[in-house]
Amino acid sequence: MDILSWQLGLPATLLCLAFGYLLGSIPFGLILTRMAGLGDVRKIGSGNIGATNVLRTGNKKLAAATLLLDAFKGTAGAAIASYWGIEAGIAAGFAAFLGHLFPVWLGFKGGKGVATYIGVLLGLAPIMVLAFAAVWLAMAKITRYSSLSALVATASIPVALYASGYGKIALLFAAMTVISWIKHRTNIERLLSGTESRIGEKG
């Protein structure tokens, strides 16, 4: 199948992977909280370096900045590499996502990747960000579970991409969705047991 073909040479692929990974592995949540004098964000809440855990410091502006910068890592990696073709963008975007989840500087313990997932989507198929937002907002309104909203939204994106003719990008996001769900396994367990916090609740 054409969507399974890969024309980008090995050296170029490895270069894009390295570029994307290094960009994605920048731990903005940790950097920003330390610069703000709030200590190590890994020692509070879930221990993740993403925006949701940064929000637990009580600093909404810092959490918003973390969200934007984590998304920007994915967008920048995918968009810059796409100058050399869509396969280069796919390689760099995927590596940026993995870099955020498994940063070498932090013992491969990073965030859950939703912001970077959206960032890569913005870099490769911008219109699909609207689809992600629509699904997330609808689920959040119905269930008031942020994690469930993210899970459903990430599951819908590969289908929407494939249906819209973005074959190779759909495969990329199918892989990213599986990884994202694995990273959210504790949230899934809490959802199944009825102990997951709803939007607006403490804890």
N, C-alpha and C positions, 0 to 999 in steps of 0.2 A: 504494500500500500504506500501511496505517496507520502502520507502523513508520518510514516515510519522511516522514511529515507532521511539520511543525514549527509549533506554535501560539504559542510564545513570541515576543513582539514584538522587533524589531531593537534598540531601546534597552536592553531588559532583557537580551537575549542578549549585547550588547557589554559591558554592565556585569558580567555573570557571567564572561565571558571575561577581562576585565581583572582582576577580583578573583582568579580562579583562577590566572592567569598570575603575578601579583605574589606570591602566596602560594607557588606552586610554584618560583619562581625564587630563593627564599632558599637560599643555598649552605651548608647546615648543616655538611657535611663540611669545607669550607674554614674556616668560622668556628670550629668546635670544635677543629680541629687547631692553628689559630693561637692560640686562647685557651690551649691546653695547652702552648704553646711548642714545637710540633713543626714549625713552618715552614709552607710552602706545599705542600699535598698534591698539587697539580698538577705538582710537580717530581719526583715519585717514581712508580714503577710505571707504570701505564697513563696516568697524568695526569688521570684522572677524579676527580670530587669525591664519588663514592658510597662506600658502606660498605665494599665490597670493597677499594677502593684505600686507604681509611683504615686498614683492617686491616693493610696493609703497613707501617704505622708501628710495628707491634708492640703497639699499644694496643687490646686487645679490647673494653674498656669503651667507649672512644671510638667504635669501629666499630659497636658495638651501639646506642649513642646516636644515631649518624648514621642507621642503618637505621630506627630508630623514628621519628625526626623527619622523615626523607624520606617515610616512609609517612604520617605524620600530616598532611603538607602536602596529600596527595591526599584523605585522609579528611575533613579539615576543609573543604577547598574544596567537595567534592561534597556533604557532609552539610549544611553551612550553607546553601548555595544551594538545596538540595532543599526547603527550607522554602517556597520559592515555586514548587515543582513539579519533577517529574522532569527536564524539559527544562533547567531552570535548573541542576540538579545535574549533568546530563550536560555542559553547556557549561563549567561551572566545573571539573569534574573533568578534562575533556580539556585545558583550559588549564593546570591545575596540572601535569599530566603534561608538557606541552610546555614549561612554565616550568622544570621541573627539567632537561629535556634541553637546552634552549636559553636559559639565563638571560642577559638583556640585560647584566647587570652584569659578566659574565665573557666577553664577546665571543661569546655564544651557544654556549659550549663547556661543557656540563654533564655529568651522569652518564648512565647507560644506562637508568635509569627503572624497574627492576623493583620497587624498594621503593615508589615512588610509584604504580605500576600497581596493586600490592596494596592500597595505601591508598585509591585511588579505588574499587576493588572493594569494600572494606570499607564505604565510605560509601554505595554505591548498591545493593549486593546482598551483604550480609554473609555469608550462608550459603555463597556461592560461594568465600569465602576458604578454607573447609575443602576444597573440591574442588581448588583451586590447591595447597594444602599437601600433599594426598594424592598428587597427580600428581608434584609436585616431589620429595617424599621417596621415592616409588617409583623414579623415574628416577635419583635420586642413589644409592640403594642398589644399583641394577643396574649403573649405568655409572660412578659416582663422578666425573661431570663436572657441576660446578655450572652452567656455562653451558648445557649441553644440557638439564639439568633445567628451567632457567628457560624455555628456548625451547619445550620440549614443553608445559610448564604454561601458558604464555601462549597457545599455539595451541589448547589444549583449552578455555579459558575462553569464547570467543565461542560455541563449539558448545554447551557446557553451558548458557550463558545463554539461547540461542535455544530449546533443547529444553525449558527450564524456563519459557518464556513471557515472558522479559525481552527482547522484541524490540528496542526502541530501545537499550537498554543493550548488547545483543549487538553491534549495529552499532558503537557507540562502542569496544568492546573489540576488535573486528575491526580497526578503524583503528589503535588503540594497539598491537596485536600486530604489525601490519605495520611500524610505526615502530620498535618495540622490536627486531624482527629486523634491521632496517637498521642500528640502532645497535650490534648485536652482530655485524656482518659480519666483523670481524677474528677473533672467537671462532669463527664458523662456518668461516672459512678454516683456522684451526688445528685444528678438529675434523676437517675433511676431510683435512688433511695428517697427522693423528696427532700433532700437537705441542702440543695443548691440555693444560694442567696438570690433573691430577685432584685431587679433594678430598683434602687432607692432604699433598699434595706441595709442595715448595718451588719458587718461581719461577713 
